[in-house]
Amino acid sequence: MPLFPVLTGTTPAGESFCLARLRREDLPPLVQAFQNLELTTYLGGNGFTYSEAEEAEWLEDNLKNPAGQVLFGIYDQTQTLIGSVALREINHRTGTAELGVAIYSPANWGRGFGSGAVLLICQYGAFHLSLYNIMLKVFAFNERAIRAYQKIGFREIGRRTGAAMLGQERFDEVYMELLTTGLDVSELRRQIQQLG
Ligand SMILES: CC(C)(COP(=O)(O)OP(=O)(O)OC[C@H]1O[C@@H](n2cnc3c(N)ncnc32)[C@H](O)[C@@H]1OP(=O)(O)O)[C@@H](O)C(=O)NCCC(=O)NCCS
């Protein structure tokens, strides 16, 4: 199936990427990604890897757009799946949601894809879902992620002391939030006006 980009962005280095709905053929890169213990550790699955069957079940669930969640694949300019980004626990009455993101290959970390994708989905959440407050949880040892979130405007709002373990050491779980009132949604507004 061809890829149908929903939102597009560009990294500071000028590499374009897009957010699009996942497809069944995305299963092999997903399975490959979730054999990496470093990736699964950052995502809270210390020591876990995920089999093809587990990933297939996860993918099937997400193809059906589960209630209270929006998940997009992140694709580079060659239309290769390089990650995913999601708003979960969406509460339309309060305008709140939780963010999750992963760039799958360490070779693609630190290249601007993660912060770019997070910014796009937060703008989408503000404009299309009327979200007011987006929060996330991140382990204190994940300094790259914290830096990426800070760049977009997330700020720390608290910590759960020692709630993460890595290599027999305890680390805090950091809570961060972004208020969407400061986000520029003019590009999304322009896209809608083109339809009218
Ligand atoms: C977290 C993640 C989404 C961030 O995306 P990314 O594309 O790597 O991040 P970006 O390139 O947009 O920004 C990273 C920033 O951290 C900096 N950085 C890179 N490595 C770093 C490190 N080891 N320590 C501190 N900062 C670091 C970069 O220089 C950059 O900041 P700058 O633009 O001011 O120079 C991505 O790294 C990832 O998916 N990691 C594995 C899974 C994960 O941690 N998910 C989040 C769980 S909460």
The ligand as an ORCA input file, in Angstrom:
! r2SCAN-3c Opt
* xyz 0 1
  C      13.928     10.567     22.600
  C      13.915     10.715     21.097
  C      12.467     10.608     20.583
  C      14.437     12.133     20.743
  O      14.439     12.249     19.362
  P      15.796     12.653     18.629
  O      15.482     12.776     17.181
  O      16.890     11.715     19.004
  O      16.081     14.064     19.303
  P      16.474     15.429     18.614
  O      17.614     15.208     17.660
  O      15.256     16.060     18.093
  O      16.967     16.263     19.890
  C      17.914     15.689     20.771
  C      18.652     16.768     21.530
  O      19.400     16.163     22.573
  C      20.787     16.371     22.350
  N      21.447     15.120     22.689
  C      21.795     14.099     21.882
  N      22.371     13.125     22.593
  C      22.371     13.537     23.880
  C      22.830     12.965     25.101
  N      23.388     11.757     25.122
  N      22.649     13.696     26.228
  C      22.085     14.900     26.212
  N      21.622     15.500     25.071
  C      21.770     14.811     23.932
  C      20.932     16.730     20.902
  O      22.107     17.486     20.700
  C      19.655     17.525     20.681
  O      19.711     18.826     21.239
  P      20.152     20.112     20.366
  O      19.261     20.153     19.164
  O      19.939     21.246     21.293
  O      21.571     19.903     19.980
  C      14.811      9.639     20.388
  O      16.169      9.850     20.745
  C      14.397      8.221     20.747
  O      13.437      7.729     20.212
  N      15.125      7.570     21.664
  C      14.816      6.191     22.056
  C      13.403      6.012     22.639
  C      13.078      7.055     23.664
  O      13.904      7.450     24.464
  N      11.804      7.515     23.656
  C      11.318      8.500     24.612
  C      10.911      7.855     25.872
  S      10.307      9.053     27.057
*
